[in-house]
Amino acid sequence: MESSTIWWLIAGATIVVELLSGTVYLLLLATGFAAAALSGHLGAGVITQLIVASAVGVGAVLGWYLIKRRRAARLPAQANRGGNLDIGQSVHVEAWNPDGTASVRYRGAQWTAVAKAGADLQTGEHRVVEVVGSRLVVTKI
């Protein structure tokens, strides 16, 4: 069996495992295996194929790591408007309790609202900036 065929089988098996696990890193390693298979088709020796597989695979993983590291820090899920449609909605606070909470009516139910850290406890319209459990973190509009 040709060495390139073995590399293609390894690349295919890696892709299958990647599809089952859901991680992108195995897909990047599979590109290294595919590059080794292509170098085998071009007539490179086994040592060269190993070097190509490791260089391309590890290079792709390091490149992906650097790309992810340079991206802006994502908001946590409870404060991400794309993942939580409550973020940005407005609620009316009639009165604050002594413990810093307020009972507000939102989406047809009673919710507990808390002011964002450092915000003044004022009545009136507030905007939801985060949802923590069943509490709405709000800031004055």
Buried (B, 14 or more C-beta within 10 A) or exposed (E): EEBBEBBBEBBBEBBEBBEEEEEEBBBBBBBBBBBBBBBBBEEBEEEBBBBBBBEBBEBBBEEBEEEEEEEEEEBEEBBEEEEBEBBEBEBBBEEBEEEEBBEBEBEEEEBBBBBEEEBEBEEEEBBBBBBEEEBBBBBBE
